[in-house]
Amino acid sequence: MNEAAKPPMTPPVHRCHAIGCTVAVEPRIFMCRRHWRMVPRDVRKAIWANYRPGQEIDKRPTREYLRVAALAKQAVYEKEQGSELPR
């Protein structure tokens, strides 16, 4: 297949970060609406406080963002599963 005949590349689909969720969301969005509402308000605020515009492009979030992201994922898991996230 020559270069002109190749189909254009499509960017990978970004999915909600809740464990097991397959809902597509914009790359700058952490979780789908359903899961985001399960995250405690203080953790949601911390996610946005530590979000750096463009981190979804350069894949370089801060350590603090990753820490609060893990708390958000854990909170959703615990609400859905009724138990702590396995370590």
C-alpha positions as CSV (number, residue, x, y, z in Angstrom):
1,M,0.0,0.0,0.0
2,N,1.5,3.3,-1.0
3,E,1.5,6.4,1.3
4,A,-1.3,8.1,-0.5
5,A,-3.6,5.1,0.0
6,K,-3.1,4.8,3.8
7,P,-6.1,5.9,5.9
8,P,-5.4,8.7,8.3
9,M,-4.4,7.7,11.8
10,T,-6.9,8.2,14.5
11,P,-5.9,9.1,18.0
12,P,-6.4,6.5,20.6
13,V,-9.7,6.7,22.5
14,H,-9.3,8.0,26.1
15,R,-11.4,6.2,28.6
16,C,-12.7,6.9,32.1
17,H,-10.1,6.0,34.7
18,A,-12.5,4.2,37.0
19,I,-11.5,0.5,37.1
20,G,-13.4,-1.5,34.6
21,C,-15.1,1.5,32.9
22,T,-15.0,1.7,29.2
23,V,-16.8,5.0,28.6
24,A,-14.9,7.3,26.3
25,V,-14.2,10.8,27.6
26,E,-12.2,13.8,26.4
27,P,-8.5,13.3,27.2
28,R,-8.4,16.2,29.7
29,I,-11.3,14.6,31.6
30,F,-10.4,12.1,34.3
31,M,-13.6,10.1,34.6
32,C,-17.1,9.8,33.1
33,R,-19.8,11.7,34.8
34,R,-21.3,8.7,36.6
35,H,-17.9,7.8,38.2
36,W,-16.8,11.4,38.8
37,R,-19.9,12.0,41.0
38,M,-18.8,9.1,43.2
39,V,-15.5,10.8,44.0
40,P,-15.5,12.8,47.3
41,R,-15.7,16.5,46.6
42,D,-12.4,17.3,48.3
43,V,-10.7,14.7,46.0
44,R,-12.4,16.1,42.9
45,K,-11.1,19.6,43.9
46,A,-7.6,18.2,44.4
47,I,-7.7,16.6,41.0
48,W,-8.4,19.9,39.3
49,A,-6.0,21.8,41.6
50,N,-3.2,19.5,40.5
51,Y,-4.2,19.2,36.8
52,R,-1.7,20.9,34.5
53,P,-3.1,21.9,31.1
54,G,-1.5,19.8,28.5
55,Q,-0.5,16.9,30.8
56,E,-2.8,14.6,28.8
57,I,-0.7,15.4,25.7
58,D,2.9,15.3,27.1
59,K,2.0,12.4,29.5
60,R,3.8,14.2,32.4
61,P,1.4,14.7,35.3
62,T,2.8,15.7,38.6
63,R,3.3,13.2,41.5
64,E,0.6,15.0,43.5
65,Y,-1.9,14.6,40.6
66,L,-1.1,10.9,40.4
67,R,-1.5,10.6,44.2
68,V,-5.0,12.2,44.2
69,A,-5.9,10.3,41.0
70,A,-5.2,7.1,42.9
71,L,-7.4,8.3,45.7
72,A,-10.3,9.0,43.3
73,K,-10.0,5.6,41.7
74,Q,-9.9,3.9,45.1
75,A,-13.0,5.8,46.2
76,V,-15.0,4.8,43.2
77,Y,-13.9,1.2,43.5
78,E,-14.9,1.1,47.2
79,K,-18.3,2.5,46.4
80,E,-18.9,0.1,43.6
81,Q,-17.4,-3.0,45.1
82,G,-18.0,-2.4,48.8
83,S,-14.4,-3.3,49.6
84,E,-10.9,-1.7,49.4
85,L,-9.0,-1.8,46.2
86,P,-6.5,-4.7,46.2
87,R,-2.9,-3.7,46.5
